[in-house]
Structure formats: C-alpha cells, structure tokens
Amino acid sequence: MHKVSGGEVAGILVAVFWAILVSFLAVALARLAQTLKATTKLVADVTDQAVPLLADASAAVRSAQTQIDRVDAIASDVQEVTSNASALSTTVASTFGGPLVKVAAFGYGVRRALGGRRDEGTRGKDVPAESPRRTVIVGRTVPSARRGKRK
C-alpha cells in the first residue's frame, strides 16, 4: 500500500470542499433561475392586465375632460343669460318704473282728494277723528307721522 502524504490529504480535502461548494452554487443558481422565470411570468401577467387598465383610465380621463368642457360651456351660457336678464330688468325698471310711480302717485292724489271731501262732509263735531292710516306707495310704506295731515 501506498502511504498518503499530508499534501495529498490536503488536496483531497480541498477537492471535496470545492465539489460541495460547486454543488451548493449549482442548487442556488437553479433556484435563482426558477425565481427569475416566476418573476418574468408575473411581470408579463401584470403587463397584460395593466395595459387595458391604462387604456380604460385614459378613456375615463378623456371623458372627464369632455364633461368639464361641457360644464364650462354651460357655466358661460348661464353667466351670459344672467347678465342679459340683469340688463333686461334694468331696462324694464327704467322704462316702466318712472311712469308707474307717476300713475300711482296720481291715483293716490285723486283718492286722497276725493276721500278728503267725503270725510269733511260726513264728520261732525261729535264724531272722533279717524285713527291714522298707513299708506302704501309703489312698494313702500309711508308712516302716518311723515304724511302731512289735512284739517
């Protein structure tokens, strides 16, 4: 038999160590390859699902922008109608307001004149004076304290 020297034993130990190390590395690389395959499949599936979702989101954003444009158009139309209505009410008030006030004042004067003559004829010394009345002139109430009293 041949005697094994210390260098040969050390060489055998190093060879066994390297064989074990290479085996572990091979197993680790095989698992890494499986993980990369699974990751690649997952990324492909996510991409397949994300592309239609992004297309739907893009369509929703376009639709929302269209609706916002419509709302802007409606708001500007409402603003224009409001300004037209304001101008119309100002025109109507200036056109009819003055003459209506004059007609109402004339009617009030006529009623007051006719009412004053009747009151003078029917009221005697024994009859107490009527309680003060409020008079409404074109939407305003004039308190009796402001009116000039006829005697």
MARFIZA-349302 format. One line per field, with one value per atom (N, C-alpha, C, O): z, y, x; atom name. Coordinates in Angstrom, 2 decimals. Layout:
# MARFIZA-349302
zz	Z  ...
yy	Y  ...
xx	X  ...
a	CA  ...
END
This chain:
# MARFIZA-349302
zz	0.00  0.00  0.00  0.45  -0.51  -0.68  0.44  0.80  0.94  2.02  1.44  0.48  2.04  1.56  2.36  3.59  1.60  2.26  2.70  2.32  3.50  4.02  2.91  2.99  1.89  0.78  -0.03  -0.52  -0.16  -0.90  -0.14  -0.75  1.19  2.01  1.92  1.80  1.98  1.87  0.50  0.40  -0.55  -1.90  -2.01  -2.64  -1.39  -1.42  -0.67  -1.13  0.49  1.27  0.48  0.49  -0.18  -0.97  -2.13  -2.44  -2.77  -3.88  -3.40  -4.06  -2.27  -1.71  -1.34  -1.62  -0.72  -0.37  -1.62  -1.63  -2.67  -3.91  -4.53  -5.09  -4.46  -5.02  -4.26  -4.86  -2.92  -2.12  -2.44  -2.59  -2.54  -2.85  -4.22  -4.37  -5.20  -6.54  -6.52  -7.22  -5.74  -5.63  -5.04  -5.55  -3.95  -3.36  -4.35  -4.46  -5.06  -6.04  -7.17  -7.66  -7.58  -8.64  -8.17  -8.92  -6.94  -6.39  -6.27  -6.61  -5.79  -5.65  -7.01  -7.15  -8.01  -9.36  -9.96  -10.67  -9.69  -10.19  -9.56  -10.24  -8.25  -7.58  -8.08  -8.24  -8.31  -8.83  -10.23  -10.57  -11.03  -12.37  -12.26  -13.02  -11.34  -11.13  -10.68  -11.14  -9.78  -9.29  -10.42  -10.53  -11.26  -12.39  -13.39  -13.94  -13.61  -14.51  -13.94  -14.67  -12.63  -11.99  -12.03  -12.25  -11.81  -11.85  -13.26  -13.44  -14.24  -15.64  -15.98  -16.63  -15.56  -15.81  -15.09  -15.67  -13.85  -13.09  -13.76  -13.88  -14.20  -14.88  -16.18  -16.52  -16.90  -18.14  -17.86  -18.59  -16.80  -16.44  -16.00  -16.39  -15.20  -14.77  -15.96  -16.03  -16.89  -18.09  -18.91  -19.41  -19.04  -19.79  -19.15  -19.86  -17.84  -17.15  -17.06  -17.06  -16.98  -16.79  -18.06  -17.99  -19.21  -20.47  -20.69  -21.00  -20.54  -20.68  -19.59  -19.86  -18.37  -17.31  -17.63  -17.41  -18.13  -18.51  -19.67  -19.70  -20.60  -21.71  -21.17  -21.59  -20.23  -19.63  -18.84  -18.90  -18.10  -17.34  -18.26  -17.98  -19.36  -20.33  -20.93  -21.11  -21.25  -21.79  -20.74  -21.08  -19.48  -18.42  -18.26  -18.06  -18.35  -18.24  -19.41  -19.23  -20.62  -21.79  -21.63  -21.93  -21.14  -20.92  -19.86  -20.02  -18.79  -17.76  -18.32  -17.99  -19.15  -19.76  -20.65  -20.67  -21.39  -22.24  -21.37  -21.71  -20.26  -19.38  -18.76  -18.62  -18.40  -17.83  -18.87  -18.54  -20.12  -21.18  -21.35  -21.56  -21.26  -21.37  -20.21  -20.40  -19.00  -17.83  -17.96  -17.60  -18.48  -18.71  -19.69  -19.48  -20.76  -21.75  -21.13  -21.38  -20.33  -19.68  -18.71  -18.65  -17.94  -16.97  -17.68  -17.21  -18.80  -19.52  -20.11  -20.15  -20.58  -21.08  -19.96  -20.16  -18.78  -17.64  -17.25  -16.92  -17.29  -16.96  -17.98  -17.61  -19.24  -20.28  -20.10  -20.23  -19.79  -19.57  -18.36  -18.38  -17.31  -16.11  -16.41  -15.96  -17.16  -17.48  -18.39  -18.25  -19.31  -20.17  -19.35  -19.58  -18.40  -17.55  -16.69  -16.47  -16.20  -15.39  -16.24  -15.80  -17.46  -18.34  -18.69  -18.75  -18.92  -19.25  -18.07  -18.26  -16.86  -15.71  -15.47  -15.07  -15.71  -15.58  -16.61  -16.30  -17.83  -18.89  -18.57  -18.72  -18.14  -17.80  -16.64  -16.65  -15.63  -14.47  -14.88  -14.43  -15.74  -16.13  -17.09  -17.09  -17.90  -18.87  -18.20  -18.42  -17.39  -16.80  -15.38  -14.90  -14.68  -13.27  -13.06  -12.22  -13.79  -13.62  -13.91  -13.07  -15.07  -15.35  -14.36  -14.00  -13.90  -12.93  -11.61  -10.98  -11.20  -9.97  -10.13  -9.22  -11.30  -11.53  -11.55  -11.00  -12.20  -12.24  -10.83  -10.45  -10.07  -8.71  -7.86  -7.07  -8.01  -7.24  -7.63  -6.78  -8.92  -9.38  -8.81  -8.32  -8.88  -8.33  -6.85  -6.34  -6.15  -4.72  -4.45  -3.55  -5.23  -5.06  -5.32  -4.58  -6.36  -6.66  -5.53  -5.09  -5.06  -3.95  -2.70  -1.98  -2.45  -1.27  -1.37  -0.41  -2.56  -2.75  -2.61  -1.94  -3.23  -3.14  -1.74  -1.24  -1.12  0.24  1.24  2.19  1.06  1.98  1.91  2.95  0.75  0.64  1.28  1.94  1.11  1.73  3.24  3.94  3.75  5.20  5.80  6.89  5.12  5.66  5.72  6.65  4.76  4.74  5.77  6.29  6.09  7.00  8.44  9.35  8.66  10.02  10.67  10.15  11.80  12.56  13.73  13.84  14.62  15.80  16.80  17.58  16.81  17.79  17.37  18.21  16.09  15.58  15.78  15.34  16.44  16.65  15.32  14.39  15.27  14.06  13.88  14.85  12.63  12.33  12.83  12.94  13.12  13.53  12.33  11.19  12.57  11.45  10.65  11.22  9.34  8.46  7.84  7.73  7.46  6.71  5.24  4.83  4.47  3.04  2.31  2.61  1.37  0.60  -0.76  -1.48  -1.09  -2.39  -3.09  -2.65  -4.15  -5.01  -4.18  -4.30  -3.38  -2.67  -1.40  -0.72  -1.02  0.22  1.17  0.73  2.44  3.44  3.99  4.46  3.93  4.45  5.77  5.77  6.89  8.18  8.25  7.60  9.04  9.11  9.71  9.46  10.50  11.10  10.02  10.22  8.92  7.86  6.96  6.34  6.86  5.97  6.56  7.77  5.69  6.15  6.45  5.65  7.61  8.00  7.48  7.61  6.89  6.41  7.47  8.18  7.58  8.57  7.89  8.55
yy	-1.15  0.00  1.24  1.32  2.13  3.38  4.30  4.39  4.94  5.85  7.18  7.69  7.74  9.03  10.10  10.07  11.04  12.11  13.21  13.23  14.08  15.19  16.11  16.66  16.30  17.17  16.57  17.28  15.26  14.60  14.68  14.88  14.52  14.61  16.03  16.23  16.98  18.37  18.60  19.30  18.05  18.20  17.56  18.12  16.38  15.69  16.52  16.68  17.05  17.86  19.12  19.52  19.74  20.93  20.55  21.29  19.41  18.97  18.69  19.08  18.02  17.73  19.05  19.24  19.95  21.26  21.98  22.52  21.99  22.65  21.95  22.61  20.65  19.90  20.27  20.48  20.33  20.72  22.16  22.47  23.03  24.43  24.57  25.33  23.87  23.92  23.36  23.88  22.31  21.74  22.76  22.96  23.42  24.46  25.59  26.08  26.00  27.07  26.64  27.45  25.38  24.88  24.89  25.29  24.45  24.45  25.88  26.16  26.80  28.20  28.82  29.56  28.51  29.04  28.45  29.15  27.20  26.58  27.26  27.55  27.50  28.19  29.63  30.14  30.27  31.64  31.67  32.59  30.66  30.58  30.39  31.01  29.54  29.35  30.66  31.02  31.36  32.64  33.66  34.39  33.71  34.63  34.28  35.17  32.99  32.57  33.00  33.52  32.77  33.15  34.67  35.17  35.39  36.86  37.34  38.26  36.72  37.10  36.83  37.66  35.69  35.37  36.37  36.83  36.71  37.67  39.04  39.68  39.49  40.79  40.76  41.74  39.66  39.54  39.59  40.24  38.90  38.92  40.32  40.79  40.99  42.35  43.29  44.15  43.13  43.97  43.71  44.64  42.43  42.09  42.70  43.08  42.78  43.36  44.87  45.55  45.42  46.86  47.64  48.75  47.09  47.81  48.12  49.27  47.15  47.51  48.48  49.36  48.32  49.24  50.66  51.62  50.80  52.13  52.70  53.90  51.86  52.32  52.79  53.83  52.03  52.43  53.73  54.61  53.86  55.09  56.28  57.37  56.07  57.15  57.56  58.75  56.59  56.89  57.63  58.55  57.23  57.91  59.35  60.25  59.58  60.95  61.80  62.96  61.21  61.95  62.28  63.39  61.31  61.54  62.62  63.49  62.58  63.61  64.98  65.97  65.05  66.34  66.85  68.05  65.95  66.34  66.89  67.90  66.21  66.67  68.03  68.89  68.22  69.50  70.61  71.71  70.31  71.30  71.66  72.82  70.65  70.90  71.77  72.71  71.45  72.23  73.68  74.61  73.86  75.22  75.97  77.15  75.29  75.93  76.30  77.38  75.39  75.66  76.83  77.70  76.84  77.93  79.27  80.27  79.30  80.57  80.99  82.18  80.01  80.34  80.89  81.85  80.27  80.74  82.16  82.99  82.42  83.76  84.77  85.88  84.39  85.30  85.55  86.68  84.48  84.64  85.52  86.36  85.34  86.16  87.63  88.50  87.90  89.30  89.88  91.05  89.06  89.54  89.81  90.81  88.93  89.13  90.37  91.12  90.59  91.79  93.05  94.02  93.01  94.17  94.38  95.52  93.28  93.40  93.97  94.83  93.49  94.01  95.48  96.25  95.86  97.27  98.11  99.19  97.60  98.32  98.44  99.52  97.35  97.37  98.32  99.09  98.26  99.14  100.61  101.45  100.91  102.31  102.76  103.93  101.84  102.20  102.35  103.35  101.37  101.38  101.90  102.30  101.90  102.30  103.72  103.99  104.66  106.07  106.34  106.94  105.93  106.17  105.48  106.05  104.28  103.61  104.36  104.44  104.90  105.69  106.92  107.28  107.56  108.76  108.42  109.16  107.30  106.90  106.57  106.97  105.86  105.52  106.78  106.89  107.71  108.95  109.74  110.32  109.77  110.48  109.82  110.50  108.47  107.75  108.00  108.18  108.01  108.28  109.69  109.91  110.64  112.03  112.16  112.86  111.50  111.56  110.93  111.49  109.77  109.12  109.98  110.10  110.56  111.41  112.63  113.03  113.20  114.40  114.03  114.74  112.94  112.54  112.05  112.32  111.35  110.85  111.99  111.93  113.00  114.14  114.92  115.38  115.07  115.78  115.00  115.59  113.70  112.90  112.94  113.07  112.82  112.82  114.14  114.16  115.25  116.55  116.69  117.31  116.13  116.26  115.39  115.78  114.24  113.31  113.48  113.08  114.06  114.16  115.42  116.53  115.24  116.40  116.66  116.09  117.56  117.88  116.75  116.60  115.94  114.85  113.61  112.78  113.47  112.26  112.40  113.38  111.40  111.50  111.30  110.68  111.84  111.72  110.27  109.52  109.88  108.51  108.26  109.18  107.00  106.68  106.84  106.63  107.19  107.40  106.10  105.01  106.24  105.08  105.10  106.14  103.93  103.82  103.79  103.18  104.43  104.49  103.78  104.02  102.93  102.22  102.88  103.01  103.31  103.93  103.12  103.11  102.46  101.70  100.89  101.08  100.02  99.10  99.64  98.90  100.90  101.44  101.80  102.21  101.66  102.06  103.40  103.56  104.35  105.68  105.79  105.78  105.90  106.01  107.30  108.29  107.27  108.43  109.65  110.78  109.45  110.58  111.41  112.61  110.82  111.54  112.27  113.27  111.82  112.43  113.76  113.93  114.66  115.92  115.71  115.12  116.19  115.96  117.12  118.29  116.77  117.79  118.06  117.15  119.30  119.63  120.26  120.62
xx	0.77  0.00  0.83  1.98  0.20  0.90  0.48  -0.69  1.42  1.14  0.72  1.31  -0.32  -0.83  -0.11  -0.01  0.38  1.10  0.12  -1.05  0.63  -0.19  -0.64  -1.75  0.14  -0.25  -1.38  -2.26  -1.34  -2.40  -3.71  -4.76  -3.67  -4.87  -5.44  -6.65  -4.54  -5.00  -5.61  -6.63  -5.05  -5.60  -6.97  -7.87  -7.11  -8.41  -9.45  -10.58  -9.05  -9.99  -10.41  -11.57  -9.44  -9.77  -10.68  -11.62  -10.43  -11.28  -12.70  -13.66  -12.84  -14.17  -14.87  -16.06  -14.12  -14.70  -15.21  -16.31  -14.37  -14.79  -15.99  -16.86  -16.06  -17.20  -18.49  -19.54  -18.37  -19.55  -19.95  -21.13  -18.95  -19.23  -19.89  -20.86  -19.38  -19.97  -21.38  -22.25  -21.64  -23.00  -23.96  -25.06  -23.53  -24.39  -24.65  -25.77  -23.61  -23.78  -24.71  -25.50  -24.62  -25.49  -26.95  -27.84  -27.19  -28.56  -29.07  -30.22  -28.21  -28.61  -28.92  -29.89  -28.09  -28.34  -29.62  -30.35  -29.91  -31.14  -32.36  -33.35  -32.28  -33.40  -33.52  -34.63  -32.41  -32.44  -33.05  -33.80  -32.74  -33.34  -34.85  -35.59  -35.32  -36.76  -37.41  -38.50  -36.75  -37.29  -37.37  -38.36  -36.35  -36.36  -37.46  -38.10  -37.68  -38.76  -40.11  -40.95  -40.33  -41.59  -41.77  -42.88  -40.69  -40.75  -41.07  -41.87  -40.45  -40.73  -42.18  -42.83  -42.71  -44.13  -45.04  -46.03  -44.71  -45.51  -45.50  -46.55  -44.34  -44.25  -45.05  -45.72  -44.99  -45.76  -47.26  -48.01  -47.71  -49.13  -49.58  -50.65  -48.75  -49.08  -49.15  -50.03  -48.24  -48.25  -49.51  -50.13  -49.88  -51.09  -52.34  -53.28  -52.36  -53.53  -53.44  -54.47  -52.23  -52.07  -52.35  -52.87  -52.03  -52.24  -53.73  -54.05  -54.65  -56.07  -56.55  -57.37  -56.02  -56.42  -55.96  -56.71  -54.76  -54.28  -55.10  -55.36  -55.50  -56.34  -57.69  -58.20  -58.27  -59.55  -59.39  -60.25  -58.30  -58.07  -57.90  -58.40  -57.21  -57.04  -58.38  -58.64  -59.22  -60.56  -61.40  -62.14  -61.28  -62.04  -61.58  -62.40  -60.27  -59.76  -60.24  -60.62  -60.24  -60.74  -62.22  -62.66  -62.99  -64.43  -64.65  -65.51  -63.87  -63.99  -63.64  -64.30  -62.62  -62.25  -63.38  -63.66  -64.02  -65.15  -66.29  -66.89  -66.57  -67.64  -67.29  -68.16  -66.03  -65.61  -65.76  -66.19  -65.42  -65.60  -67.08  -67.42  -67.95  -69.40  -69.88  -70.65  -69.41  -69.81  -69.33  -70.04  -68.11  -67.60  -68.48  -68.80  -68.89  -69.76  -71.10  -71.63  -71.65  -72.94  -72.79  -73.66  -71.71  -71.50  -71.37  -71.90  -70.66  -70.54  -71.88  -72.19  -72.69  -74.03  -74.91  -75.65  -74.83  -75.62  -75.20  -76.03  -73.90  -73.41  -73.93  -74.32  -73.95  -74.45  -75.94  -76.41  -76.71  -78.15  -78.40  -79.30  -77.61  -77.77  -77.50  -78.24  -76.45  -76.16  -77.24  -77.60  -77.78  -78.87  -80.13  -80.81  -80.43  -81.61  -81.45  -82.40  -80.24  -79.99  -80.18  -80.79  -79.64  -79.80  -81.27  -81.74  -82.00  -83.43  -84.21  -85.07  -83.93  -84.67  -84.34  -85.21  -83.10  -82.73  -83.48  -83.97  -83.55  -84.26  -85.74  -86.32  -86.36  -87.79  -88.04  -89.00  -87.18  -87.37  -87.24  -88.01  -86.26  -86.10  -87.20  -87.58  -87.71  -88.75  -90.11  -90.81  -90.49  -91.83  -91.86  -92.93  -90.74  -90.73  -91.16  -92.03  -90.59  -90.94  -92.40  -93.08  -92.92  -94.34  -95.27  -96.30  -94.93  -95.80  -95.84  -96.89  -94.72  -94.70  -95.58  -96.32  -95.49  -96.30  -97.78  -98.60  -98.14  -99.56  -100.05  -101.15  -99.23  -99.63  -99.77  -100.71  -98.85  -98.94  -100.18  -100.85  -100.48  -101.68  -102.93  -103.83  -102.98  -104.14  -104.28  -105.39  -103.17  -103.22  -103.72  -104.53  -103.25  -103.72  -105.20  -105.91  -105.68  -107.12  -107.91  -108.91  -107.50  -108.22  -108.19  -109.18  -107.06  -106.92  -107.83  -108.49  -107.86  -108.71  -110.17  -110.92  -110.59  -111.99  -112.33  -113.42  -111.43  -111.66  -111.70  -112.48  -110.92  -110.90  -112.20  -112.68  -112.77  -114.04  -115.17  -116.02  -115.19  -116.25  -116.14  -117.14  -114.88  -114.69  -115.14  -115.72  -114.88  -115.26  -116.78  -117.30  -117.47  -118.93  -119.60  -120.64  -119.07  -119.74  -119.29  -120.01  -118.14  -117.64  -118.17  -118.01  -118.77  -119.28  -118.37  -117.29  -118.86  -118.06  -118.08  -117.14  -119.14  -119.27  -118.47  -118.13  -118.18  -117.53  -116.02  -115.41  -115.42  -113.96  -113.22  -113.73  -112.02  -111.19  -110.79  -110.64  -110.60  -110.20  -108.78  -107.97  -108.50  -107.13  -106.21  -106.63  -104.96  -104.04  -103.87  -103.81  -103.80  -103.64  -102.25  -101.61  -101.81  -100.56  -100.91  -101.90  -100.10  -100.35  -99.21  -98.03  -99.54  -98.54  -98.43  -99.42  -97.22  -96.97  -95.90  -94.75  -96.24  -95.33  -94.33  -93.11  -94.85  -93.98  -93.38  -92.66  -93.63  -93.06  -94.19  -95.27  -93.96  -94.93  -94.50  -93.37  -95.39  -95.10  -95.85  -97.08  -95.16  -95.86  -96.67  -96.34  -97.73  -98.63  -97.92  -98.34  -96.86  -96.16  -95.46  -95.27  -95.09  -94.42  -95.40  -95.04  -96.62  -97.58  -98.04  -98.13  -98.32  -98.89  -100.36  -101.08  -100.84  -102.24  -103.08  -102.71  -104.20  -105.15  -106.18  -106.63  -106.54  -107.57  -108.73  -109.71
a	N  CA  C  O  N  CA  C  O  N  CA  C  O  N  CA  C  O  N  CA  C  O  N  CA  C  O  N  CA  C  O  N  CA  C  O  N  CA  C  O  N  CA  C  O  N  CA  C  O  N  CA  C  O  N  CA  C  O  N  CA  C  O  N  CA  C  O  N  CA  C  O  N  CA  C  O  N  CA  C  O  N  CA  C  O  N  CA  C  O  N  CA  C  O  N  CA  C  O  N  CA  C  O  N  CA  C  O  N  CA  C  O  N  CA  C  O  N  CA  C  O  N  CA  C  O  N  CA  C  O  N  CA  C  O  N  CA  C  O  N  CA  C  O  N  CA  C  O  N  CA  C  O  N  CA  C  O  N  CA  C  O  N  CA  C  O  N  CA  C  O  N  CA  C  O  N  CA  C  O  N  CA  C  O  N  CA  C  O  N  CA  C  O  N  CA  C  O  N  CA  C  O  N  CA  C  O  N  CA  C  O  N  CA  C  O  N  CA  C  O  N  CA  C  O  N  CA  C  O  N  CA  C  O  N  CA  C  O  N  CA  C  O  N  CA  C  O  N  CA  C  O  N  CA  C  O  N  CA  C  O  N  CA  C  O  N  CA  C  O  N  CA  C  O  N  CA  C  O  N  CA  C  O  N  CA  C  O  N  CA  C  O  N  CA  C  O  N  CA  C  O  N  CA  C  O  N  CA  C  O  N  CA  C  O  N  CA  C  O  N  CA  C  O  N  CA  C  O  N  CA  C  O  N  CA  C  O  N  CA  C  O  N  CA  C  O  N  CA  C  O  N  CA  C  O  N  CA  C  O  N  CA  C  O  N  CA  C  O  N  CA  C  O  N  CA  C  O  N  CA  C  O  N  CA  C  O  N  CA  C  O  N  CA  C  O  N  CA  C  O  N  CA  C  O  N  CA  C  O  N  CA  C  O  N  CA  C  O  N  CA  C  O  N  CA  C  O  N  CA  C  O  N  CA  C  O  N  CA  C  O  N  CA  C  O  N  CA  C  O  N  CA  C  O  N  CA  C  O  N  CA  C  O  N  CA  C  O  N  CA  C  O  N  CA  C  O  N  CA  C  O  N  CA  C  O  N  CA  C  O  N  CA  C  O  N  CA  C  O  N  CA  C  O  N  CA  C  O  N  CA  C  O  N  CA  C  O  N  CA  C  O  N  CA  C  O  N  CA  C  O  N  CA  C  O  N  CA  C  O  N  CA  C  O  N  CA  C  O  N  CA  C  O  N  CA  C  O  N  CA  C  O  N  CA  C  O  N  CA  C  O  N  CA  C  O  N  CA  C  O  N  CA  C  O  N  CA  C  O  N  CA  C  O  N  CA  C  O  N  CA  C  O  N  CA  C  O  N  CA  C  O  N  CA  C  O  N  CA  C  O  N  CA  C  O  N  CA  C  O  N  CA  C  O  N  CA  C  O  N  CA  C  O  N  CA  C  O  N  CA  C  O  N  CA  C  O  N  CA  C  O  N  CA  C  O  N  CA  C  O  N  CA  C  O  N  CA  C  O
END
